[in-house]
Amino acid sequence: MSGKPVIVACIPAFREEDTIAKVVIQTLKYVDKVIVCDDGSDDMTADIAEKVGAFVIRNEHKGKGYALTTALRYAGKFNPEIVVTLDSDGQHDPSDIQRLIQPIIEDKADMVVGSRYVDGSKWDPPLYRRFGLWLINKFSRKSCKDMVKDTQCGFRAYSAKALEIIQQCEAKGYSIELEQLALAAKNGLRIVEVPVIVRYKELRRTSKQNPLRHGSELIGAALRLIVEERPLLLLGVPGALLTILGILGAIYLLWYFNLTRYFSIPIALITLGSLFIGIMLFVASILLYAMNKVKSQNKIR
């Protein structure tokens, strides 16, 4: 990459009037333009961001993922060579932007993830959050082929090629970062992690959502992405096995009834349950497989 690249920062924001000004001002030191997508805040977040130099998009409240993808799509209008994303609550240090964009400038990566789990990183989360992140990462890493250690950090940098791909994300909530990684891995993008500073102790709140609800959303999204990637293996095979088990159960039930004239209700229930669940899983696997094929063909066109 020759010369100074055009860099745009995208910041999703929801009720961050206390921190948004500082985040925008600090970020503008390292990028050419800051886009703030306000996710339906009922405070002064959008007005403050606009006054300190950000371009502001005002959305209805639909979730972080929707706000982030909206900002990323708008960023494409400026033809940036690099796009950076960070949170609006002050937990990310904008001075780390230089470290994030370097692998892209050197053509060593298409997507760079700020990581809390590589040497040189600094973070100070409460114990419950550290455990929660560890658990979520365990579930989530399979969906992105174990290419990164930190699947949840929203402090990232993208090349123009990566930007085009991640705009296809459909997640509206906090699973947006995970879906981005899954799409990047699926499309063969080069993903690199760099250490960053993430602050928690200075924040008014470490999360806007109930931790259990947040965690269940992310784990559910990870499982969905894994299943969608290999539906025939993860749904079709168990579905076929359960269907076969149900058929064998039905044969045994009829044979036993013909032999003893005793109709076993427990065996009948197990047989019906196996058949129902098996057929449902098998049909779901076929539908998901077909949908993936259609999506792939549409992308080629």
C-alpha positions in Angstrom: 0.0 0.0 0.0 1.7 3.1 -1.2 1.2 6.5 0.3 -1.0 7.4 3.2 -4.2 5.3 3.1 -7.7 6.7 3.5 -9.0 5.5 6.9 -12.5 5.7 8.1 -13.6 4.8 11.7 -17.1 3.4 12.4 -18.5 3.7 15.9 -21.9 2.2 16.9 -23.4 4.1 19.9 -26.3 3.8 22.3 -26.8 6.2 25.2 -23.1 7.2 25.4 -23.4 11.0 25.9 -20.8 10.9 28.7 -18.1 9.3 26.5 -18.8 9.8 22.9 -17.1 13.2 22.6 -13.8 12.0 23.9 -13.9 8.8 21.8 -14.6 10.8 18.6 -12.0 13.5 19.3 -9.3 11.0 20.1 -10.2 8.8 17.1 -10.0 11.7 14.7 -6.3 12.0 15.5 -5.6 8.7 13.6 -8.3 8.6 10.9 -9.6 10.8 8.1 -13.3 10.5 9.0 -15.4 9.2 11.9 -18.9 7.8 11.3 -21.1 7.4 14.4 -24.3 5.3 14.0 -26.6 6.2 16.9 -28.8 3.2 17.7 -31.9 5.2 18.7 -30.4 6.8 21.8 -32.8 8.9 23.9 -30.0 11.2 25.2 -27.6 13.7 23.6 -25.2 11.0 22.1 -25.9 11.9 18.4 -25.9 15.7 18.9 -22.6 15.6 20.8 -20.9 13.3 18.3 -22.0 15.6 15.5 -20.7 18.7 17.2 -17.2 17.3 17.8 -16.7 16.3 14.1 -18.3 13.0 13.5 -20.7 12.2 10.6 -23.8 10.9 12.4 -26.4 8.4 11.2 -29.5 8.2 13.3 -31.2 4.8 13.5 -34.2 3.5 15.4 -33.1 1.2 18.2 -32.4 -2.2 16.6 -29.1 -3.3 18.2 -25.4 -3.0 18.0 -25.0 -5.3 15.0 -27.5 -3.3 12.9 -25.9 0.0 13.8 -22.4 -1.3 13.1 -23.3 -2.8 9.7 -25.2 0.4 8.8 -22.0 2.5 9.5 -19.8 0.1 7.6 -22.0 0.2 4.5 -22.0 4.0 4.6 -18.2 4.0 5.0 -18.0 2.4 1.6 -19.2 5.6 0.0 -15.8 7.3 1.0 -13.8 4.6 -0.8 -11.6 3.9 2.2 -8.5 1.7 2.0 -8.9 0.8 5.7 -11.9 0.9 8.0 -11.6 0.7 11.8 -14.4 -0.1 14.2 -14.4 0.6 18.0 -16.8 0.9 20.8 -18.3 4.2 22.0 -18.0 3.7 25.7 -14.3 4.4 26.0 -13.0 0.9 26.6 -10.9 0.9 23.5 -7.8 3.2 23.3 -7.8 5.0 19.9 -4.0 5.3 20.0 -4.0 1.5 19.3 -5.5 2.2 15.8 -1.9 2.6 14.4 -1.1 -0.9 15.6 -4.4 -2.3 14.2 -3.9 -0.9 10.7 -0.2 -1.8 10.3 -0.7 -5.4 9.1 -3.1 -4.2 6.4 -0.7 -1.4 5.3 2.1 -4.1 5.1 -0.3 -6.4 3.1 0.0 -9.1 5.8 -3.8 -9.2 6.6 -7.2 -8.4 5.3 -8.8 -8.2 8.8 -7.1 -7.3 12.0 -8.7 -8.1 15.4 -7.7 -6.3 18.6 -7.1 -9.1 21.1 -7.1 -9.4 24.8 -5.5 -12.8 24.7 -2.1 -12.2 22.9 1.2 -11.1 24.4 1.3 -7.3 25.0 -2.5 -6.9 25.6 -3.8 -5.2 28.7 -7.3 -5.5 30.2 -8.9 -5.4 33.6 -12.3 -7.0 33.5 -14.4 -8.0 36.6 -14.0 -11.8 37.4 -17.5 -12.7 36.1 -16.8 -11.0 32.8 -13.4 -12.7 32.4 -15.0 -16.1 33.0 -17.9 -15.3 30.6 -15.6 -14.2 27.8 -13.5 -17.4 28.3 -16.7 -19.6 28.0 -18.1 -17.7 25.0 -14.7 -17.9 23.2 -14.6 -21.6 23.8 -17.9 -22.0 22.0 -17.3 -19.3 19.4 -13.9 -20.2 18.0 -15.1 -23.2 16.1 -17.4 -21.0 14.0 -14.3 -19.1 12.7 -12.1 -22.2 12.3 -10.0 -21.3 15.4 -8.4 -18.5 13.5 -8.5 -16.1 16.4 -8.3 -16.3 20.2 -10.6 -13.3 20.9 -13.8 -13.6 19.0 -15.7 -10.8 20.9 -13.5 -7.7 20.7 -15.1 -5.1 18.5 -11.8 -3.1 18.0 -10.9 -4.1 14.5 -9.5 -3.0 11.2 -10.6 -4.1 7.7 -9.1 -3.7 4.2 -11.4 -2.7 1.4 -11.7 -6.3 0.4 -12.8 -7.3 3.9 -15.2 -4.4 4.1 -17.1 -5.7 1.1 -17.5 -9.1 2.6 -18.5 -8.2 6.2 -21.2 -5.9 4.9 -23.2 -9.1 4.3 -23.6 -9.7 8.0 -27.2 -10.1 9.1 -26.8 -10.1 12.9 -28.6 -7.2 14.7 -27.3 -7.8 18.2 -24.0 -8.5 20.0 -23.2 -11.5 17.8 -22.1 -9.2 15.0 -18.4 -9.6 15.8 -18.7 -13.4 15.7 -20.6 -13.4 12.4 -18.0 -11.1 10.8 -15.2 -13.6 11.8 -17.2 -16.5 10.4 -17.8 -14.7 7.1 -14.1 -13.7 6.9 -13.0 -17.3 7.6 -15.4 -18.7 5.1 -14.2 -16.3 2.4 -10.5 -17.1 3.0 -9.6 -13.7 4.4 -6.2 -13.3 6.1 -7.0 -12.6 9.8 -4.4 -11.3 12.2 -4.6 -10.5 16.0 -2.7 -7.7 17.6 -2.6 -6.8 21.3 -4.7 -3.9 22.5 -5.6 -2.1 25.7 -9.2 -2.6 26.9 -10.4 -0.7 29.9 -13.3 -1.8 32.1 -12.7 -0.2 35.5 -13.1 3.3 34.2 -16.5 2.5 32.6 -19.8 3.4 34.2 -21.1 0.0 33.2 -19.3 -2.9 31.6 -22.4 -4.1 29.6 -25.8 -2.7 28.6 -27.3 -6.1 28.6 -27.9 -8.7 31.3 -24.8 -11.0 31.3 -26.8 -14.2 31.1 -28.9 -12.9 28.1 -25.7 -11.6 26.5 -23.9 -14.9 26.9 -26.8 -17.0 25.7 -27.2 -14.8 22.6 -23.5 -15.2 21.7 -23.4 -19.0 22.3 -26.6 -19.4 20.4 -25.2 -17.5 17.5 -22.0 -19.5 17.6 -24.0 -22.8 17.4 -26.1 -21.5 14.6 -23.1 -20.5 12.5 -21.4 -23.8 13.1 -24.5 -25.7 12.1 -25.1 -23.5 9.0 -21.6 -24.2 7.8 -22.0 -28.0 7.9 -25.8 -28.8 8.0 -25.6 -32.2 6.5 -23.0 -33.4 8.9 -24.3 -31.7 12.1 -28.1 -32.1 11.4 -28.5 -34.5 8.6 -26.5 -37.4 10.1 -28.1 -37.3 13.5 -31.5 -36.9 11.8 -30.9 -39.9 9.6 -29.8 -42.0 12.6 -32.8 -41.0 14.7 -35.1 -41.8 11.8 -33.6 -45.2 11.4 -33.9 -45.8 15.1 -37.5 -44.8 14.9 -38.2 -47.2 12.0 -36.5 -50.0 13.9 -38.5 -49.2 17.0 -41.7 -49.3 15.0 -40.8 -52.7 13.5 -39.9 -54.0 17.0 -43.2 -52.6 18.4 -45.3 -54.4 15.8 -43.3 -57.6 16.2 -43.7 -57.5 20.0 -47.4 -56.7 19.7 -48.0 -59.6 17.3 -46.1 -62.0 19.6 -47.7 -61.0 22.9 -50.7 -58.8 22.1 -49.2 -56.2 24.4 -48.8 -52.7 23.1 -45.9 -51.0 24.9 -46.7 -47.3 25.3 -43.1 -46.3 26.3 -41.6 -48.0 23.2 -44.3 -46.3 21.1 -43.5 -42.9 22.5 -39.7 -43.4 22.0 -40.4 -44.5 18.4 -42.7 -41.5 17.6 -40.2 -39.1 19.2 -37.2 -40.5 17.3 -39.1 -40.4 14.0 -40.4 -36.9 14.5 -37.1 -35.4 15.7 -35.1 -37.3 13.1 -37.3 -36.3 10.2 -37.3 -32.6 11.4 -33.5 -32.6 11.7 -33.0 -34.2 8.3 -35.4 -31.8 6.5 -33.8 -28.9 8.3 -30.3 -30.0 7.1 -31.5 -30.3 3.5 -33.1 -26.8 3.6 -30.0 -25.2 5.1 -27.8 -26.9 2.6 -30.0 -25.7 -0.3 -30.0 -22.2 1.2 -26.2 -22.1 1.4 -26.0 -23.3 -2.2 -28.3 -20.5 -3.4 -26.3 -17.9 -1.4 -23.1 -19.2 -2.9 -24.5 -19.0 -6.5 -25.8 -15.5 -5.9 -22.4 -14.3 -4.7 -20.7 -15.8 -7.8 -23.2 -13.9 -10.1 
